[in-house]
Amino acid sequence: MRTHHDLSARNIESRSTRLVEALSAADASVRLRAALESGTAADPAAVTALVDRCAVEPDFFVLDMLTWALCRLPAGVTVPRLLAELGSDVMQARSQALHTLSKIGDPIAWPEVSAMLHDEHDEVARSAWRAAVALVPPGSESGLAAALGAELGRGDHDLQLSLGRALAALDEAAVPVLHAAMNSSDPRVRAHAEATERIRVDPDSAFVLSVESAKHVAALGADWIRE
């Protein structure tokens, strides 16, 4: 004879199976509805299915809904699972876990997040920069600025803008780092620092032009610069 406990367990298992199937459907609209329903229900039992899907989901809107659904769950359930995901071999798994941690805002994630600022994959590093700014403990802003400053000059325009915004968000804590970088022997680092200082002071200023102009000068060669 089935007990109430047995029936409840079977219902939970069935619901979990349906969720996994819906999150893996070929139709993005089905996956979106599944993420929405999961977030609305806010069932902690869904955490594994949601986190696992974040690692492979190709659709931006579904990813955004998955993040929302995870943020609806208790931090005590999601944060440990997301921290474990930071050790994944899958780039998107790490990047999306960092993004979700930044949205949850639990300071317990700071040590692991701050350890990923120099990840070799640009998207992971970008997510780590944003998450670190969101989670940095009071009094640690200068240390974070120094760590972010070590990445100046890295990547293409979009990546440099992401780093610039992260440093600009630290405001006064970033000033010594940026001023030192403006004297770098590397023209890319100098240009990046100057553009970042500009958007720190005036967020509406032209980051693109300042960086691209300096890259053009650097491309002409050191001999031309000395003339």
C-alpha positions, 0 to 999 in steps of 0.5 A: 500500500502506497503511503502519502510520503511515497506518493509525494516522492513520486510526484516530485520525481515526475515533476523533476523529470518533466522539467528536465525534458522541457528545459531540453526541448528543441523549441526555445519557447518551450524551454523559456516557459519551463524556466519561467514555471520553475522560477514561479514555483521556486522549488529548491529541488529544481536547482540541479536541472536549472544549473545544468541547463545554464551550462549548455543553453544557447538562447540569451532569453532562456539563459536570462530566465534561468538566472531569474529562476535560480535567483528565486531559490534560497541562496543557501541552495543555489550558491553552493551549487553555483560555486561548484560550477566554477570548477567546470571544464565548460566555459559557459558553465563557469561564465553563467555561474559567475553571472548568477552569483553576481545577481544573487549577491551573497558575499560568501562567493567573493573568495571564489569569484575573485580567484577567477579574474584572470581566467584564460577565457574572455567571457569567463573573465568578463563575468568574473569582473562584473561579479567581483564588483558586485560582491567586493567586501567593503575595504577591498575595493583597492585590492580589486582595482589592482587585480583588474588593472593587471588586465588592462590592454586585454582583448578586443574593444568589447572586452576592454569596455567591460573591464573599463566599466568594472574599474569605473564602478570602483571609482576613486579606488581605481584612480591610482591604478589607472594613473599608473597604467597611463604611464605604461610602456605598452600603448594598449595599456595606456590607451585602455587606462585613459579611456577608462579614466574618461568614462569614470569621470564622464560615463557618456564620453567616447570610450571607443574613439579614445581606445581605437585612436591609440591602437592606430598610433601604436600600429604606426610603430615606435619610430613614428611615435618618437618623431 
